[in-house]
Amino acid sequence: SVDAAASRVRSILTSRPQSPKFTGVISNAGILWGYPLPRLLDVCATGVKRVLDAFAPLLRCDGDGDDDDDDSKRIVVVTSGLSPLMMSYARPSHRDALSSGDGTWDDAIRPRMDQCLEAHVSAENAPLSTRIEKFDRIGFPGGPFAEAAPDFHMYGLAKMFGDAYMKIVARDYPMVKVASVD
């Protein structure tokens, strides 16, 4: 599990006086399209949060007790180009809340994920046009993907929420360079 892996790394960093520095986290928490939205969100958004919450604090722990402020610390999350695309389609209030990095998971991201889950569940057995309408209504349209490639729409939303959390982590860990790569 993520917590067990982080615990192991923490143990190594704090128990060995000459342990190497812990300078980076690479997260590839993701699955591709073709999964239902709840699973995509669990892996591509909440999974990113689980990894970053477990490992980002360890970037402060080099075994020497100092909170290094050098610029060698990195967090890299493998994401998707669909993330910024879905962000560009989102209602301006959603874009602002998710891209500012000012909020928290609980006030900026989780409620919007819950809105998407509710829209998804309420249209699960309905025609695609109903799902498109529901996502449009809550301000998370999929642009041309909503109809032409609905799996891309759901996948892009999940990646968008994971990327939004990275902005919060970047704010909370200013000594770490945080990047997403496609």
Order of alpha helices (4+ residues) and beta strands (2+ residues): alpha-beta-alpha-alpha-beta-alpha-alpha-alpha-alpha-alpha-alpha-beta
